[in-house]
Amino acid sequence: MRSPIRLLVALWLSAPACAQAADLPPAPQPAPQAPAAYIPSPPVYNWSGIYVGINGGWGFGSADWTLPNIVSGTDRDNGGIIGGTLGANFQTGALVLGVEGDWDYSAINTGTSGTVCIASGNCQTGNTWLSTLRGRMGYAADRVLLYLTAGGVFGNIQTTISGVTTTRTQSGWTAGLGIEYAFAQNWAAKAEYLYADLGDGGATCSTAACLAANGGNPVTANFSLTDSLVRIGINYKF
């Protein structure tokens, strides 16, 4: 009988505390938290559009000469280039397709060389301008564009044999690769390498030195010209 009596006594003693707790006001609710500010992710760069720019760099390569019945050999050439660029891109997904043309003043030449020169004469090959018209295909990773390019190359080729200079416009093919980075919404910087094959040409010399070196006949020289172009540039996209 003691256990039930003790239980009743305990309940009777705790009743006032329970009643007092029931009269207490409810605990305040925590203040609502303001929603986190939405920060949009930066948009992915779009390479589509028409652009213009400037470029400059260095060209180097070789001119292979053949003077029938006299001599043949190779002269090395090099020099600076600088000019302008015009192009357009179309982007779909990460694929960028485009077309680009440029015109550069060129100081690439072999200088006066004795390697393939006739007796008492001199020979030289150079060009005063170069131009390319190329297609481009690239992969865009936001503001970075990696691309391959190929097309045609044109140049003003000058050949000098024993003081006689012949000038002509020659054409050939070119191919290369490059990287471009859009450092602002409308501005991009690029670096590229092009291999240019300007084909074969010929020149004739009938000076006294040429006639003497060829048994009294004019000298007809054949040559082929190839160059590597390393360029950097800045483009503005409309």
C-alpha positions in Angstrom: 0.0 0.0 0.0 2.9 2.3 0.4 3.6 2.7 -3.3 0.2 4.0 -4.3 0.2 6.4 -1.4 3.7 7.7 -2.3 2.6 8.1 -6.0 -0.5 10.2 -5.0 1.6 12.4 -2.7 4.1 13.0 -5.5 1.4 14.0 -7.9 -0.2 16.3 -5.3 3.1 18.0 -4.7 3.9 18.5 -8.4 0.4 19.8 -9.4 1.2 23.5 -8.5 4.4 23.5 -10.6 2.6 22.0 -13.5 -0.1 24.6 -13.3 2.4 27.4 -13.1 4.2 26.0 -16.1 0.9 25.9 -18.0 0.4 29.6 -17.3 3.8 30.6 -18.8 3.7 32.3 -22.2 5.0 30.3 -25.2 8.7 30.5 -26.0 9.4 33.1 -28.7 10.0 31.8 -32.2 13.4 32.5 -33.9 13.4 35.5 -36.2 12.9 34.5 -39.9 16.2 34.4 -41.9 16.4 36.6 -44.9 16.8 34.5 -48.1 20.3 34.4 -49.5 21.0 36.9 -52.2 21.0 35.3 -55.7 24.2 35.8 -57.5 23.9 34.8 -61.2 26.8 32.9 -62.8 28.6 34.9 -65.4 27.4 34.3 -68.9 29.3 32.0 -71.3 31.1 34.1 -73.9 29.7 34.1 -77.4 32.3 34.3 -80.3 29.7 34.9 -83.0 30.1 38.2 -84.9 32.2 40.2 -87.3 35.6 41.5 -86.1 38.5 43.7 -87.3 42.0 43.8 -85.9 45.7 44.3 -86.2 48.5 41.7 -86.3 52.3 41.5 -86.4 55.1 39.1 -86.0 58.0 37.4 -87.8 58.4 35.3 -90.9 61.2 32.8 -91.7 61.7 30.1 -94.3 63.6 29.2 -97.4 63.9 29.9 -101.1 65.1 26.9 -103.2 66.9 28.1 -106.3 67.8 26.2 -109.4 69.9 27.8 -112.2 70.1 25.1 -114.9 73.6 24.1 -115.9 75.0 26.5 -113.3 74.1 25.8 -109.6 71.3 25.1 -107.3 70.8 25.6 -103.5 68.7 27.0 -100.7 68.7 30.5 -99.3 67.2 31.2 -95.9 64.9 34.2 -95.5 63.4 36.1 -92.5 61.9 39.4 -91.6 59.0 41.2 -89.8 55.4 41.5 -90.9 52.6 43.8 -89.7 49.1 44.4 -91.0 45.3 44.2 -90.5 42.7 41.5 -90.1 39.0 41.1 -91.0 36.9 38.1 -90.1 33.6 36.6 -88.9 32.7 33.8 -86.6 29.6 31.7 -86.0 29.3 29.7 -82.8 27.0 26.7 -82.1 27.6 25.0 -78.8 31.4 24.8 -78.3 32.0 24.7 -82.1 33.2 27.9 -83.7 33.3 28.2 -87.5 34.7 31.3 -89.3 36.4 32.9 -92.2 39.4 35.3 -91.8 41.4 37.5 -94.2 44.5 39.6 -93.6 47.0 41.8 -95.4 50.5 42.4 -94.1 53.4 44.5 -95.1 56.3 42.2 -95.3 60.1 42.6 -94.9 60.9 38.9 -95.4 63.9 38.5 -97.7 67.0 36.4 -98.1 69.4 39.2 -98.3 72.2 39.1 -100.8 73.5 35.5 -100.7 76.4 33.8 -102.4 74.9 30.3 -102.0 73.2 30.1 -105.4 74.6 33.2 -107.2 76.3 33.1 -110.6 79.9 34.4 -111.0 80.3 38.0 -110.2 76.6 38.4 -109.5 74.1 38.2 -106.7 70.7 36.7 -106.1 68.0 37.6 -103.7 64.4 36.7 -102.9 61.9 38.6 -100.9 58.3 39.8 -100.6 56.9 43.3 -99.9 53.4 42.1 -98.8 51.6 38.9 -97.9 47.8 38.2 -97.7 45.8 35.2 -96.6 42.1 34.1 -96.9 41.4 31.2 -94.6 38.6 29.2 -93.0 38.8 28.6 -89.3 37.4 25.8 -87.1 37.7 26.0 -83.3 36.7 24.8 -79.9 35.5 27.4 -77.5 35.9 27.0 -73.7 34.1 30.2 -72.6 36.6 33.0 -73.3 39.3 30.7 -74.7 39.2 29.6 -78.4 41.5 27.0 -79.8 41.4 26.8 -83.6 42.8 25.2 -86.8 42.9 27.3 -90.0 43.7 26.7 -93.7 43.2 28.5 -97.0 45.1 30.5 -99.6 48.1 32.8 -99.4 49.1 35.5 -101.8 52.3 37.6 -102.0 54.3 40.1 -104.0 57.5 38.2 -104.7 60.7 39.9 -105.8 63.7 38.1 -107.2 67.0 39.7 -108.1 69.7 38.0 -110.2 72.9 39.9 -110.8 71.2 43.2 -110.2 68.1 42.4 -112.4 64.9 42.4 -110.3 61.6 40.7 -111.3 58.4 41.3 -109.4 55.3 39.2 -109.6 52.2 38.2 -107.5 52.2 34.5 -106.6 49.6 32.4 -104.8 49.7 29.2 -102.8 48.3 27.5 -99.7 48.6 28.0 -96.0 47.6 26.1 -92.9 48.2 26.5 -89.2 46.7 26.8 -85.7 46.2 29.4 -83.0 44.7 30.4 -79.7 42.5 33.4 -78.9 41.4 34.9 -75.6 38.5 37.3 -75.1 39.8 39.6 -72.3 36.8 41.9 -72.6 33.3 41.8 -74.1 34.4 43.1 -77.5 38.2 42.6 -77.4 40.3 39.4 -78.0 44.0 38.8 -78.2 45.4 35.9 -80.3 48.6 34.1 -81.2 49.0 31.9 -84.2 51.4 30.0 -86.4 50.9 29.6 -90.2 52.9 27.6 -92.7 52.8 29.3 -96.2 53.8 27.7 -99.5 53.9 30.4 -102.2 54.6 27.9 -105.0 57.1 28.0 -107.8 58.3 30.9 -109.9 61.0 31.9 -112.4 63.2 34.8 -113.4 65.4 35.5 -116.3 68.7 37.5 -116.3 70.5 38.6 -119.5 73.2 40.9 -118.2 76.7 40.4 -119.3 77.5 38.5 -116.1 74.6 36.2 -116.7 75.5 35.6 -120.4 79.1 34.9 -119.5 78.1 32.4 -116.8 75.8 30.5 -119.2 77.7 30.3 -122.4 76.3 33.5 -123.9 72.7 32.6 -123.1 70.3 34.3 -120.7 70.0 32.6 -117.3 66.6 31.3 -116.3 66.3 30.7 -112.6 63.6 28.6 -111.0 62.7 28.9 -107.4 60.1 27.8 -104.8 59.3 29.8 -101.7 58.0 28.6 -98.3 57.7 30.5 -95.1 56.6 30.1 -91.5 54.7 33.0 -89.9 54.4 33.5 -86.2 52.0 36.3 -85.3 50.1 37.9 -82.5 47.2 40.2 -82.8 44.2 42.1 -81.2 40.7 41.9 -82.6 37.6 44.1 -81.9 34.3 42.2 -82.3 31.2 44.1 -83.2 
